[in-house]
Amino acid sequence: MANTEKTVTVEQIGSPLRRPASQRATLIGLGLNKMHRRRTLKDTPEVRGMIRKVQHLVRVLDEA
C-alpha cells in the first residue's frame, strides 16, 4: 500500500517580535523561526491547531 499521508506546507510571513512567548514557541514547534522559511508537516489535528494559533504569522501554501 502506498504512503498516502496528508501533508500541509506552511511558510512564515510574520515576525515573532513583540508577540507572546507562546506564539513564538508555537512557531518553533512548527519548525519556523525565520521569515519566509517553509516546512512540510503531517496534516494532523495537533498541527492544524498550532497553525490556527499563529494564523496571522503563517501562510498555508498547499495541502496534499
N, CA, C, O and CB atoms as a CASP TS submission, in Angstrom:
PFRMAT TS
TARGET T0000
AUTHOR 0000-0000-0000
METHOD Language model
MODEL 1
PARENT N/A
ATOM      1  N   MET     1       0.843  -1.188   0.000  1.00  0.00           N
ATOM      2  CA  MET     1       0.000   0.000   0.000  1.00  0.00           C
ATOM      3  C   MET     1       0.881   1.242   0.000  1.00  0.00           C
ATOM      4  O   MET     1       1.860   1.311   0.743  1.00  0.00           O
ATOM      5  CB  MET     1      -0.955   0.003   1.220  1.00  0.00           C
ATOM      6  N   ALA     2       0.544   2.206  -0.817  1.00  0.00           N
ATOM      7  CA  ALA     2       1.341   3.418  -0.942  1.00  0.00           C
ATOM      8  C   ALA     2       1.163   4.302   0.288  1.00  0.00           C
ATOM      9  O   ALA     2       0.125   4.268   0.951  1.00  0.00           O
ATOM     10  CB  ALA     2       0.957   4.188  -2.215  1.00  0.00           C
ATOM     11  N   ASN     3       2.191   5.090   0.579  1.00  0.00           N
ATOM     12  CA  ASN     3       2.135   6.020   1.704  1.00  0.00           C
ATOM     13  C   ASN     3       1.296   7.220   1.275  1.00  0.00           C
ATOM     14  O   ASN     3       1.741   8.033   0.465  1.00  0.00           O
ATOM     15  CB  ASN     3       3.575   6.463   2.158  1.00  0.00           C
ATOM     16  N   THR     4       0.086   7.332   1.816  1.00  0.00           N
ATOM     17  CA  THR     4      -0.833   8.395   1.409  1.00  0.00           C
ATOM     18  C   THR     4      -1.112   9.352   2.553  1.00  0.00           C
ATOM     19  O   THR     4      -2.233   9.836   2.710  1.00  0.00           O
ATOM     20  CB  THR     4      -2.139   7.804   0.898  1.00  0.00           C
ATOM     21  N   GLU     5      -0.091   9.622   3.349  1.00  0.00           N
ATOM     22  CA  GLU     5      -0.267  10.585   4.442  1.00  0.00           C
ATOM     23  C   GLU     5      -0.493  11.970   3.870  1.00  0.00           C
ATOM     24  O   GLU     5       0.183  12.391   2.931  1.00  0.00           O
ATOM     25  CB  GLU     5       0.958  10.585   5.387  1.00  0.00           C
ATOM     26  N   LYS     6      -1.440  12.662   4.441  1.00  0.00           N
ATOM     27  CA  LYS     6      -1.684  14.031   4.012  1.00  0.00           C
ATOM     28  C   LYS     6      -0.656  14.945   4.661  1.00  0.00           C
ATOM     29  O   LYS     6      -0.255  14.744   5.807  1.00  0.00           O
ATOM     30  CB  LYS     6      -3.125  14.480   4.368  1.00  0.00           C
ATOM     31  N   THR     7      -0.238  15.957   3.900  1.00  0.00           N
ATOM     32  CA  THR     7       0.726  16.926   4.409  1.00  0.00           C
ATOM     33  C   THR     7       0.207  18.330   4.168  1.00  0.00           C
ATOM     34  O   THR     7      -0.691  18.553   3.356  1.00  0.00           O
ATOM     35  CB  THR     7       2.108  16.735   3.747  1.00  0.00           C
ATOM     36  N   VAL     8       0.785  19.256   4.882  1.00  0.00           N
ATOM     37  CA  VAL     8       0.467  20.664   4.708  1.00  0.00           C
ATOM     38  C   VAL     8       1.783  21.435   4.741  1.00  0.00           C
ATOM     39  O   VAL     8       2.636  21.181   5.591  1.00  0.00           O
ATOM     40  CB  VAL     8      -0.530  21.174   5.814  1.00  0.00           C
ATOM     41  N   THR     9       1.942  22.371   3.818  1.00  0.00           N
ATOM     42  CA  THR     9       3.151  23.193   3.761  1.00  0.00           C
ATOM     43  C   THR     9       2.812  24.587   4.258  1.00  0.00           C
ATOM     44  O   THR     9       1.870  25.218   3.776  1.00  0.00           O
ATOM     45  CB  THR     9       3.738  23.244   2.315  1.00  0.00           C
ATOM     46  N   VAL    10       3.585  25.063   5.223  1.00  0.00           N
ATOM     47  CA  VAL    10       3.357  26.391   5.789  1.00  0.00           C
ATOM     48  C   VAL    10       4.620  27.231   5.624  1.00  0.00           C
ATOM     49  O   VAL    10       5.738  26.715   5.635  1.00  0.00           O
ATOM     50  CB  VAL    10       2.950  26.297   7.287  1.00  0.00           C
ATOM     51  N   GLU    11       4.414  28.527   5.472  1.00  0.00           N
ATOM     52  CA  GLU    11       5.520  29.480   5.336  1.00  0.00           C
ATOM     53  C   GLU    11       5.312  30.590   6.351  1.00  0.00           C
ATOM     54  O   GLU    11       4.198  31.086   6.520  1.00  0.00           O
ATOM     55  CB  GLU    11       5.609  30.058   3.880  1.00  0.00           C
ATOM     56  N   GLN    12       6.375  30.976   7.018  1.00  0.00           N
ATOM     57  CA  GLN    12       6.294  32.076   7.975  1.00  0.00           C
ATOM     58  C   GLN    12       6.317  33.391   7.223  1.00  0.00           C
ATOM     59  O   GLN    12       7.233  33.646   6.441  1.00  0.00           O
ATOM     60  CB  GLN    12       7.451  32.013   9.003  1.00  0.00           C
ATOM     61  N   ILE    13       5.302  34.240   7.457  1.00  0.00           N
ATOM     62  CA  ILE    13       5.220  35.526   6.772  1.00  0.00           C
ATOM     63  C   ILE    13       5.214  36.693   7.748  1.00  0.00           C
ATOM     64  O   ILE    13       5.258  37.849   7.327  1.00  0.00           O
ATOM     65  CB  ILE    13       3.980  35.576   5.905  1.00  0.00           C
ATOM     66  N   GLY    14       5.158  36.408   9.050  1.00  0.00           N
ATOM     67  CA  GLY    14       5.138  37.467  10.046  1.00  0.00           C
ATOM     68  C   GLY    14       6.252  37.278  11.059  1.00  0.00           C
ATOM     69  O   GLY    14       6.712  36.162  11.302  1.00  0.00           O
ATOM     70  N   SER    15       6.674  38.384  11.642  1.00  0.00           N
ATOM     71  CA  SER    15       7.751  38.352  12.613  1.00  0.00           C
ATOM     72  C   SER    15       7.222  37.987  13.998  1.00  0.00           C
ATOM     73  O   SER    15       6.147  38.440  14.390  1.00  0.00           O
ATOM     74  CB  SER    15       8.468  39.700  12.654  1.00  0.00           C
ATOM     75  N   PRO    16       7.971  37.169  14.739  1.00  0.00           N
ATOM     76  CA  PRO    16       7.556  36.836  16.104  1.00  0.00           C
ATOM     77  C   PRO    16       7.918  37.911  17.120  1.00  0.00           C
ATOM     78  O   PRO    16       7.609  37.774  18.303  1.00  0.00           O
ATOM     79  CB  PRO    16       8.178  35.531  16.520  1.00  0.00           C
ATOM     80  N   LEU    17       8.569  38.981  16.668  1.00  0.00           N
ATOM     81  CA  LEU    17       8.911  40.062  17.591  1.00  0.00           C
ATOM     82  C   LEU    17       7.641  40.701  18.138  1.00  0.00           C
ATOM     83  O   LEU    17       6.663  40.872  17.410  1.00  0.00           O
ATOM     84  CB  LEU    17       9.790  41.123  16.891  1.00  0.00           C
ATOM     85  N   ARG    18       7.655  41.046  19.400  1.00  0.00           N
ATOM     86  CA  ARG    18       6.529  41.668  20.097  1.00  0.00           C
ATOM     87  C   ARG    18       5.289  40.787  20.102  1.00  0.00           C
ATOM     88  O   ARG    18       4.165  41.290  20.125  1.00  0.00           O
ATOM     89  CB  ARG    18       6.200  42.997  19.462  1.00  0.00           C
ATOM     90  N   ARG    19       5.488  39.487  20.081  1.00  0.00           N
ATOM     91  CA  ARG    19       4.387  38.524  20.187  1.00  0.00           C
ATOM     92  C   ARG    19       4.532  37.791  21.510  1.00  0.00           C
ATOM     93  O   ARG    19       5.628  37.722  22.066  1.00  0.00           O
ATOM     94  CB  ARG    19       4.380  37.516  18.980  1.00  0.00           C
ATOM     95  N   PRO    20       3.435  37.243  22.015  1.00  0.00           N
ATOM     96  CA  PRO    20       3.527  36.466  23.261  1.00  0.00           C
ATOM     97  C   PRO    20       4.488  35.283  23.111  1.00  0.00           C
ATOM     98  O   PRO    20       4.666  34.741  22.021  1.00  0.00           O
ATOM     99  CB  PRO    20       2.134  35.959  23.677  1.00  0.00           C
ATOM    100  N   ALA    21       5.090  34.905  24.213  1.00  0.00           N
ATOM    101  CA  ALA    21       6.059  33.804  24.203  1.00  0.00           C
ATOM    102  C   ALA    21       5.432  32.514  23.687  1.00  0.00           C
ATOM    103  O   ALA    21       6.113  31.715  23.044  1.00  0.00           O
ATOM    104  CB  ALA    21       6.626  33.581  25.607  1.00  0.00           C
ATOM    105  N   SER    22       4.151  32.297  23.957  1.00  0.00           N
ATOM    106  CA  SER    22       3.506  31.064  23.497  1.00  0.00           C
ATOM    107  C   SER    22       3.418  31.026  21.968  1.00  0.00           C
ATOM    108  O   SER    22       3.516  29.953  21.371  1.00  0.00           O
ATOM    109  CB  SER    22       2.100  30.936  24.112  1.00  0.00           C
ATOM    110  N   GLN    23       3.234  32.183  21.332  1.00  0.00           N
ATOM    111  CA  GLN    23       3.200  32.207  19.869  1.00  0.00           C
ATOM    112  C   GLN    23       4.589  31.969  19.293  1.00  0.00           C
ATOM    113  O   GLN    23       4.726  31.282  18.281  1.00  0.00           O
ATOM    114  CB  GLN    23       2.641  33.546  19.364  1.00  0.00           C
ATOM    115  N   ARG    24       5.611  32.519  19.914  1.00  0.00           N
ATOM    116  CA  ARG    24       6.984  32.253  19.458  1.00  0.00           C
ATOM    117  C   ARG    24       7.303  30.772  19.594  1.00  0.00           C
ATOM    118  O   ARG    24       7.908  30.175  18.703  1.00  0.00           O
ATOM    119  CB  ARG    24       8.006  33.095  20.262  1.00  0.00           C
ATOM    120  N   ALA    25       6.892  30.182  20.714  1.00  0.00           N
ATOM    121  CA  ALA    25       7.143  28.754  20.936  1.00  0.00           C
ATOM    122  C   ALA    25       6.384  27.903  19.925  1.00  0.00           C
ATOM    123  O   ALA    25       6.884  26.865  19.492  1.00  0.00           O
ATOM    124  CB  ALA    25       6.746  28.353  22.365  1.00  0.00           C
ATOM    125  N   THR    26       5.192  28.325  19.549  1.00  0.00           N
ATOM    126  CA  THR    26       4.417  27.591  18.555  1.00  0.00           C
ATOM    127  C   THR    26       5.111  27.617  17.199  1.00  0.00           C
ATOM    128  O   THR    26       5.152  26.602  16.504  1.00  0.00           O
ATOM    129  CB  THR    26       3.007  28.174  18.437  1.00  0.00           C
ATOM    130  N   LEU    27       5.656  28.768  16.819  1.00  0.00           N
ATOM    131  CA  LEU    27       6.407  28.840  15.554  1.00  0.00           C
ATOM    132  C   LEU    27       7.600  27.900  15.576  1.00  0.00           C
ATOM    133  O   LEU    27       7.865  27.203  14.596  1.00  0.00           O
ATOM    134  CB  LEU    27       6.880  30.278  15.285  1.00  0.00           C
ATOM    135  N   ILE    28       8.313  27.879  16.679  1.00  0.00           N
ATOM    136  CA  ILE    28       9.465  26.980  16.797  1.00  0.00           C
ATOM    137  C   ILE    28       9.002  25.529  16.726  1.00  0.00           C
ATOM    138  O   ILE    28       9.659  24.690  16.109  1.00  0.00           O
ATOM    139  CB  ILE    28      10.232  27.240  18.119  1.00  0.00           C
ATOM    140  N   GLY    29       7.870  25.239  17.360  1.00  0.00           N
ATOM    141  CA  GLY    29       7.309  23.883  17.313  1.00  0.00           C
ATOM    142  C   GLY    29       6.945  23.468  15.898  1.00  0.00           C
ATOM    143  O   GLY    29       7.017  22.287  15.559  1.00  0.00           O
ATOM    144  N   LEU    30       6.560  24.421  15.079  1.00  0.00           N
ATOM    145  CA  LEU    30       6.258  24.142  13.673  1.00  0.00           C
ATOM    146  C   LEU    30       7.520  24.076  12.815  1.00  0.00           C
ATOM    147  O   LEU    30       7.457  23.719  11.639  1.00  0.00           O
ATOM    148  CB  LEU    30       5.318  25.203  13.121  1.00  0.00           C
ATOM    149  N   GLY    31       8.657  24.419  13.399  1.00  0.00           N
ATOM    150  CA  GLY    31       9.910  24.414  12.654  1.00  0.00           C
ATOM    151  C   GLY    31      10.159  25.710  11.915  1.00  0.00           C
ATOM    152  O   GLY    31      10.991  25.767  11.009  1.00  0.00           O
ATOM    153  N   LEU    32       9.438  26.755  12.301  1.00  0.00           N
ATOM    154  CA  LEU    32       9.582  28.058  11.650  1.00  0.00           C
ATOM    155  C   LEU    32      10.161  29.029  12.651  1.00  0.00           C
ATOM    156  O   LEU    32       9.543  29.293  13.682  1.00  0.00           O
ATOM    157  CB  LEU    32       8.223  28.576  11.096  1.00  0.00           C
ATOM    158  N   ASN    33      11.331  29.568  12.371  1.00  0.00           N
ATOM    159  CA  ASN    33      11.903  30.557  13.282  1.00  0.00           C
ATOM    160  C   ASN    33      12.570  31.702  12.537  1.00  0.00           C
ATOM    161  O   ASN    33      13.194  32.567  13.152  1.00  0.00           O
ATOM    162  CB  ASN    33      12.905  29.897  14.205  1.00  0.00           C
ATOM    163  N   LYS    34      12.441  31.713  11.210  1.00  0.00           N
ATOM    164  CA  LYS    34      12.967  32.807  10.403  1.00  0.00           C
ATOM    165  C   LYS    34      11.956  33.115   9.309  1.00  0.00           C
ATOM    166  O   LYS    34      11.213  32.241   8.862  1.00  0.00           O
ATOM    167  CB  LYS    34      14.365  32.451   9.797  1.00  0.00           C
ATOM    168  N   MET    35      11.943  34.364   8.891  1.00  0.00           N
ATOM    169  CA  MET    35      10.994  34.794   7.874  1.00  0.00           C
ATOM    170  C   MET    35      11.153  33.992   6.582  1.00  0.00           C
ATOM    171  O   MET    35      12.269  33.668   6.175  1.00  0.00           O
ATOM    172  CB  MET    35      11.167  36.281   7.592  1.00  0.00           C
ATOM    173  N   HIS    36      10.035  33.680   5.950  1.00  0.00           N
ATOM    174  CA  HIS    36       9.942  33.006   4.656  1.00  0.00           C
ATOM    175  C   HIS    36      10.467  31.573   4.680  1.00  0.00           C
ATOM    176  O   HIS    36      10.707  30.986   3.625  1.00  0.00           O
ATOM    177  CB  HIS    36      10.694  33.792   3.623  1.00  0.00           C
ATOM    178  N   ARG    37      10.646  31.015   5.852  1.00  0.00           N
ATOM    179  CA  ARG    37      11.037  29.615   5.949  1.00  0.00           C
ATOM    180  C   ARG    37       9.792  28.756   5.743  1.00  0.00           C
ATOM    181  O   ARG    37       8.707  29.090   6.220  1.00  0.00           O
ATOM    182  CB  ARG    37      11.716  29.308   7.327  1.00  0.00           C
ATOM    183  N   ARG    38       9.961  27.661   5.038  1.00  0.00           N
ATOM    184  CA  ARG    38       8.845  26.764   4.740  1.00  0.00           C
ATOM    185  C   ARG    38       9.079  25.401   5.367  1.00  0.00           C
ATOM    186  O   ARG    38      10.214  24.936   5.467  1.00  0.00           O
ATOM    187  CB  ARG    38       8.649  26.624   3.222  1.00  0.00           C
ATOM    188  N   ARG    39       7.996  24.770   5.787  1.00  0.00           N
ATOM    189  CA  ARG    39       8.057  23.425   6.327  1.00  0.00           C
ATOM    190  C   ARG    39       6.864  22.631   5.811  1.00  0.00           C
ATOM    191  O   ARG    39       5.751  23.150   5.722  1.00  0.00           O
ATOM    192  CB  ARG    39       8.082  23.446   7.875  1.00  0.00           C
ATOM    193  N   THR    40       7.105  21.385   5.477  1.00  0.00           N
ATOM    194  CA  THR    40       6.032  20.464   5.109  1.00  0.00           C
ATOM    195  C   THR    40       5.832  19.533   6.293  1.00  0.00           C
ATOM    196  O   THR    40       6.751  18.834   6.718  1.00  0.00           O
ATOM    197  CB  THR    40       6.367  19.662   3.786  1.00  0.00           C
ATOM    198  N   LEU    41       4.613  19.538   6.817  1.00  0.00           N
ATOM    199  CA  LEU    41       4.295  18.802   8.036  1.00  0.00           C
ATOM    200  C   LEU    41       3.143  17.846   7.793  1.00  0.00           C
ATOM    201  O   LEU    41       2.364  18.027   6.856  1.00  0.00           O
ATOM    202  CB  LEU    41       3.955  19.765   9.178  1.00  0.00           C
ATOM    203  N   LYS    42       3.034  16.822   8.640  1.00  0.00           N
ATOM    204  CA  LYS    42       1.881  15.930   8.584  1.00  0.00           C
ATOM    205  C   LYS    42       0.629  16.715   8.925  1.00  0.00           C
ATOM    206  O   LYS    42       0.639  17.563   9.817  1.00  0.00           O
ATOM    207  CB  LYS    42       2.055  14.729   9.545  1.00  0.00           C
ATOM    208  N   ASP    43      -0.436  16.431   8.220  1.00  0.00           N
ATOM    209  CA  ASP    43      -1.704  17.129   8.440  1.00  0.00           C
ATOM    210  C   ASP    43      -2.469  16.412   9.550  1.00  0.00           C
ATOM    211  O   ASP    43      -3.294  15.534   9.294  1.00  0.00           O
ATOM    212  CB  ASP    43      -2.554  17.191   7.124  1.00  0.00           C
ATOM    213  N   THR    44      -2.175  16.809  10.793  1.00  0.00           N
ATOM    214  CA  THR    44      -2.843  16.224  11.957  1.00  0.00           C
ATOM    215  C   THR    44      -3.638  17.310  12.673  1.00  0.00           C
ATOM    216  O   THR    44      -3.392  18.495  12.450  1.00  0.00           O
ATOM    217  CB  THR    44      -1.812  15.566  12.923  1.00  0.00           C
ATOM    218  N   PRO    45      -4.577  16.935  13.521  1.00  0.00           N
ATOM    219  CA  PRO    45      -5.317  17.944  14.286  1.00  0.00           C
ATOM    220  C   PRO    45      -4.405  18.805  15.155  1.00  0.00           C
ATOM    221  O   PRO    45      -4.682  19.987  15.357  1.00  0.00           O
ATOM    222  CB  PRO    45      -6.357  17.269  15.159  1.00  0.00           C
ATOM    223  N   GLU    46      -3.325  18.229  15.668  1.00  0.00           N
ATOM    224  CA  GLU    46      -2.397  18.987  16.503  1.00  0.00           C
ATOM    225  C   GLU    46      -1.696  20.077  15.689  1.00  0.00           C
ATOM    226  O   GLU    46      -1.577  21.217  16.136  1.00  0.00           O
ATOM    227  CB  GLU    46      -1.360  18.047  17.137  1.00  0.00           C
ATOM    228  N   VAL    47      -1.239  19.715  14.497  1.00  0.00           N
ATOM    229  CA  VAL    47      -0.564  20.693  13.633  1.00  0.00           C
ATOM    230  C   VAL    47      -1.558  21.761  13.193  1.00  0.00           C
ATOM    231  O   VAL    47      -1.215  22.942  13.155  1.00  0.00           O
ATOM    232  CB  VAL    47       0.070  19.996  12.393  1.00  0.00           C
ATOM    233  N   ARG    48      -2.775  21.367  12.862  1.00  0.00           N
ATOM    234  CA  ARG    48      -3.802  22.339  12.471  1.00  0.00           C
ATOM    235  C   ARG    48      -4.073  23.334  13.598  1.00  0.00           C
ATOM    236  O   ARG    48      -4.261  24.525  13.349  1.00  0.00           O
ATOM    237  CB  ARG    48      -5.104  21.617  12.081  1.00  0.00           C
ATOM    238  N   GLY    49      -4.093  22.847  14.826  1.00  0.00           N
ATOM    239  CA  GLY    49      -4.299  23.740  15.963  1.00  0.00           C
ATOM    240  C   GLY    49      -3.159  24.714  16.139  1.00  0.00           C
ATOM    241  O   GLY    49      -3.378  25.877  16.476  1.00  0.00           O
ATOM    242  N   MET    50      -1.937  24.248  15.914  1.00  0.00           N
ATOM    243  CA  MET    50      -0.778  25.138  16.012  1.00  0.00           C
ATOM    244  C   MET    50      -0.833  26.202  14.920  1.00  0.00           C
ATOM    245  O   MET    50      -0.536  27.370  15.169  1.00  0.00           O
ATOM    246  CB  MET    50       0.538  24.333  15.911  1.00  0.00           C
ATOM    247  N   ILE    51      -1.213  25.794  13.708  1.00  0.00           N
ATOM    248  CA  ILE    51      -1.333  26.759  12.610  1.00  0.00           C
ATOM    249  C   ILE    51      -2.409  27.784  12.941  1.00  0.00           C
ATOM    250  O   ILE    51      -2.232  28.977  12.695  1.00  0.00           O
ATOM    251  CB  ILE    51      -1.661  26.041  11.275  1.00  0.00           C
ATOM    252  N   ARG    52      -3.516  27.325  13.495  1.00  0.00           N
ATOM    253  CA  ARG    52      -4.606  28.246  13.836  1.00  0.00           C
ATOM    254  C   ARG    52      -4.167  29.258  14.886  1.00  0.00           C
ATOM    255  O   ARG    52      -4.590  30.413  14.855  1.00  0.00           O
ATOM    256  CB  ARG    52      -5.826  27.468  14.340  1.00  0.00           C
ATOM    257  N   LYS    53      -3.323  28.826  15.811  1.00  0.00           N
ATOM    258  CA  LYS    53      -2.876  29.722  16.879  1.00  0.00           C
ATOM    259  C   LYS    53      -2.018  30.868  16.349  1.00  0.00           C
ATOM    260  O   LYS    53      -2.045  31.971  16.896  1.00  0.00           O
ATOM    261  CB  LYS    53      -2.095  28.940  17.922  1.00  0.00           C
ATOM    262  N   VAL    54      -1.263  30.609  15.293  1.00  0.00           N
ATOM    263  CA  VAL    54      -0.390  31.645  14.719  1.00  0.00           C
ATOM    264  C   VAL    54      -0.782  31.942  13.276  1.00  0.00           C
ATOM    265  O   VAL    54       0.076  32.230  12.441  1.00  0.00           O
ATOM    266  CB  VAL    54       1.090  31.206  14.785  1.00  0.00           C
ATOM    267  N   GLN    55      -2.072  31.873  12.986  1.00  0.00           N
ATOM    268  CA  GLN    55      -2.535  32.037  11.600  1.00  0.00           C
ATOM    269  C   GLN    55      -2.188  33.403  11.020  1.00  0.00           C
ATOM    270  O   GLN    55      -2.101  33.550   9.801  1.00  0.00           O
ATOM    271  CB  GLN    55      -4.035  31.829  11.528  1.00  0.00           C
ATOM    272  N   HIS    56      -1.989  34.393  11.864  1.00  0.00           N
ATOM    273  CA  HIS    56      -1.629  35.728  11.392  1.00  0.00           C
ATOM    274  C   HIS    56      -0.138  35.839  11.075  1.00  0.00           C
ATOM    275  O   HIS    56       0.304  36.852  10.532  1.00  0.00           O
ATOM    276  CB  HIS    56      -2.016  36.771  12.432  1.00  0.00           C
ATOM    277  N   LEU    57       0.638  34.810  11.409  1.00  0.00           N
ATOM    278  CA  LEU    57       2.082  34.832  11.169  1.00  0.00           C
ATOM    279  C   LEU    57       2.518  33.838  10.093  1.00  0.00           C
ATOM    280  O   LEU    57       3.672  33.862   9.665  1.00  0.00           O
ATOM    281  CB  LEU    57       2.818  34.538  12.456  1.00  0.00           C
ATOM    282  N   VAL    58       1.612  32.968   9.652  1.00  0.00           N
ATOM    283  CA  VAL    58       1.970  31.938   8.677  1.00  0.00           C
ATOM    284  C   VAL    58       0.988  31.940   7.514  1.00  0.00           C
ATOM    285  O   VAL    58      -0.122  32.463   7.607  1.00  0.00           O
ATOM    286  CB  VAL    58       2.006  30.551   9.341  1.00  0.00           C
ATOM    287  N   ARG    59       1.433  31.339   6.422  1.00  0.00           N
ATOM    288  CA  ARG    59       0.591  31.152   5.239  1.00  0.00           C
ATOM    289  C   ARG    59       0.617  29.666   4.899  1.00  0.00           C
ATOM    290  O   ARG    59       1.683  29.052   4.871  1.00  0.00           O
ATOM    291  CB  ARG    59       1.087  32.034   4.019  1.00  0.00           C
ATOM    292  N   VAL    60      -0.555  29.087   4.641  1.00  0.00           N
ATOM    293  CA  VAL    60      -0.634  27.700   4.210  1.00  0.00           C
ATOM    294  C   VAL    60      -0.494  27.699   2.698  1.00  0.00           C
ATOM    295  O   VAL    60      -1.321  28.271   1.989  1.00  0.00           O
ATOM    296  CB  VAL    60      -1.976  27.018   4.669  1.00  0.00           C
ATOM    297  N   LEU    61       0.558  27.053   2.208  1.00  0.00           N
ATOM    298  CA  LEU    61       0.852  27.083   0.777  1.00  0.00           C
ATOM    299  C   LEU    61       0.106  26.002   0.009  1.00  0.00           C
ATOM    300  O   LEU    61      -0.519  26.295  -1.010  1.00  0.00           O
ATOM    301  CB  LEU    61       2.338  26.932   0.551  1.00  0.00           C
ATOM    302  N   ASP    62       0.156  24.768   0.472  1.00  0.00           N
ATOM    303  CA  ASP    62      -0.592  23.719  -0.206  1.00  0.00           C
ATOM    304  C   ASP    62      -0.929  22.612   0.771  1.00  0.00           C
ATOM    305  O   ASP    62      -0.260  22.395   1.781  1.00  0.00           O
ATOM    306  CB  ASP    62       0.200  23.162  -1.396  1.00  0.00           C
ATOM    307  N   GLU    63      -1.981  21.938   0.423  1.00  0.00           N
ATOM    308  CA  GLU    63      -2.444  20.813   1.228  1.00  0.00           C
ATOM    309  C   GLU    63      -2.521  19.623   0.293  1.00  0.00           C
ATOM    310  O   GLU    63      -3.353  19.579  -0.614  1.00  0.00           O
ATOM    311  CB  GLU    63      -3.837  21.107   1.919  1.00  0.00           C
ATOM    312  N   ALA    64      -1.643  18.659   0.524  1.00  0.00           N
ATOM    313  CA  ALA    64      -1.612  17.492  -0.362  1.00  0.00           C
ATOM    314  C   ALA    64      -2.003  16.248   0.396  1.00  0.00           C
ATOM    315  O   ALA    64      -2.037  15.160  -0.179  1.00  0.00           O
ATOM    316  CB  ALA    64      -0.224  17.314  -0.987  1.00  0.00           C
TER
END
